[in-house]
Amino acid sequence: MIGNNIFLKQNVIFKFLVVFIAVFLSILLKQKIIELLILLNLLLFLIYPKLVAVWIRSIFKISSFIFSYLLFALILNIDFQIQINFLVRLLFLLQLSIFFTETTKLNEAVNDCRHLLKYKWFFHFFYFLLALMSSIPILKHCWQTQFNLAKSNQTNYSLKSLKSLDYINIVLKTIELSFDKLPFIQWKTNKILNNPVKNNAFFTFPNLVLMYQFSILILSVSF
């Protein structure tokens, strides 16, 4: 899709800088400004509707936390406006994390950070991040496999049939299986690092879109 290509072709370092600034400003800006930024981001996400869908699904996934927070705040008699203020900032941070993770490819990250890899400290840090990102799908697969196996051993197939001891066993089995995959993770990480270097121009349309996002953030400080 066109929108996907635009976001994927953005400079990863610049994108990280924009997201980092946005996370920092989410603490300082007024609630109404955060709400406006959420709306502007949603309009931008329409270029690639999958981002909107993932954001909405993520909200549903944390809905239990949101309800628990509201109930806890009600018991402690926390002002309702403070509750809304917190939730708005939470939704904004969720939006930022989805934007970065869903529109950043490891290959492009390596390519854009290539000139910084000559610094030993950055190389080790970046290698760790690459290995971590490469291991996440494996961890998910191992967890799901063990979870399904544990459920299949229950007479009641509902989630409540699994006890705390079962979850501990699933975690231990997942860690054990993941350690067996370490050579593969290392091979996959090295393969990504050794990909041919591409010289991407900085002044491109995707980066101009990112510049627009950066400008909006800077302008928001003045309100």
N, C-alpha and C positions, 0 to 999 in steps of 0.2 A: 504494500500500500504506500501511497505517496507520503502520507503523514508519518508513517513509520520510518521511511527513508530519511525524511527531514530530521527527525529527532535522533536517529542513529548516526547521522553524519555530523552531528554537533561535536565540537572539540570537548573531549572528556574533562580535561583540566579546567577549562572555562566553565563547563557545566557544573562540576563539583564546587567551584568557587561561588557560582550563583546560588546553588542549593545551600551551601554553608552560610552565606550571608543571609539567605531567607530564614534559615533555622535560627540564626542569631537574632534577627529582627522580629521573629515571632514572639520573643520574650518582651521586646520593648514597645512594639507598635500597639496602638489602640485596637479594641475589638472590632470596631466598624471598618478600620483599614484592613484588618485580617480577613474580614468577611468579603471585602471588595477584591482582595487578592485571590481568594478562593474562587470567586466568580470569574475573574479574568483568566485564571488558570483553566477553569472548566471550558471557557470559550476557546482557549488555545488547544485544549485537549481534544476538541471536536475535530481537529485536523486528523487525529488518530483516535477514533472512538473507543478503542480497546482500553485506553487509559481511564476513561470515565467508567467503563464497566468494571475494571479491576478495583478502582477506588470505591465504588458502590458495594462490590462484593466484600471488600476489606472492612467497610463500615458494618456490614451485617455480621462479619466474623467477630468483631469486637463489641457487638451489641450487648452481650452479657456483661462485659466490663462496664459499659456505659450505664446500663441499668443498675448495676451494683454500686457504681459511684454515686448515681442520683439518689439511691436508697440510703447509702451511707451518709451523704450530705444532708438528706432530709432528717435523719436521726440526730445528727449533730447540729441541726438548725443552721446550716450554712446558707448565706444569702443566695437566692436563686440566680441573680445576675452574675455572681462569682462562678457558679456552676456552669452557666452558659459560656462565660468567658473562657473557662478552662477547656470545655468541649470544642469550642470554635478553634482554639489553638491546636488542640489534638488533631482535629480533622485536617487542618492546614499542614501539620507535620506529616500526617499520613499521606496527604496528597504529594508532598515533596519527595518522600521516600519512594512512592510508586513511580513518580516521574523519573527519578534517577535510575532505579533498578530495572524498570521496564524498557528504558530507552538507551541503556549502556551495554555494549557488547565487550566481552573480554579482549577480543582481538583489537578493537578500536582503542580500548584503554591502553593496551601495550604499545600500540603505534603512536598515540599521542604523548605517552610518557617516556618514549624511547630515549630522549636526550637526557632525562633525569636518572636513567638507570646506571649511568657511569659513576654515580655517587653510591658508595657501598651501603650506607645506612638506608638509602631509599630503595636500593635493589632488594635488600633483605625484607624491608617492610612491604614492598610491592609484591615480592614473591610469596610472602605469607598471605596477603590479600587474595592473590590469584589462586593459591592452593585452597584457601577457605571457600572462595566462590565455586571452585571446581568440585569441592567436597559436598556442598549443600544438596545437589540433586541425588548424590549417592546416599547421604544421610536420610533424606526423605524416603528414598526407595527402601532402605533397610528398615526404617521405622514402620513404614506402611506394611511391609512384608511380615514383620514380627507382630504388629498390631492385628492384622488379619488372621495370623496363625493363632494368636491368643484368643480371639473372638470365636474362631472355629472350634476351639476346645471347650467353649461354654455351652451349656444347655440352653441358656437364654441369650439370644443374640443382641440384646440391647446393650448400649454402652455402659449402663449401670451395673451390668454383670461382672465387669472387670473391677477387681479390688486394687487397693494401693500396692500390694505385693506384686500383682500382675504388671502394673506399670513400671515398677522398679526392675522387674525381670526383663520387660521390653526394652528399657533404657540400656541395661547391661548387655543384652544381646545385640542391640543396635551398635553400641560402642565396639563390641568385639568384632562384628562383621565389618565395621568401618575401618578398623585397624588392619584387617586383612586386605582392604582396598588401597592402602597407602602407596604401594608401588605404582598402581594405576593412576592415582591422583598426582603423584610426582611426575609420571610420564606425560600426563595430560597438561600439567602446568609448564613443563619444559617445552612441549610441543607448541604451546601458545606463545611462549617467549621467543621461540626460534622462527616464528613466522616471518616471511619477507617484509621488510619495512616499506611502507607507502608514504610518500611525501604529500600530505594533504595541505592544501592552501587554507589559510585561516579566514580570509575575507570571502566567505561563501554565503549563500542564502540561508542554509541551516544555522550558521553562526550569527547571522543578522537577526534571525528569530530569537536566538538566545540573547543577543544584545538588547533586543526589545524587552525581554524578561528582566534583564539586569537593570535597564533604565527605569522600568516600572518600580522595581525595588528601591532604587535610589530616590525616585520621586516620592515614594510613600513615606520616607523619613521626614519630609518637609511638612506633612499634614499633621 
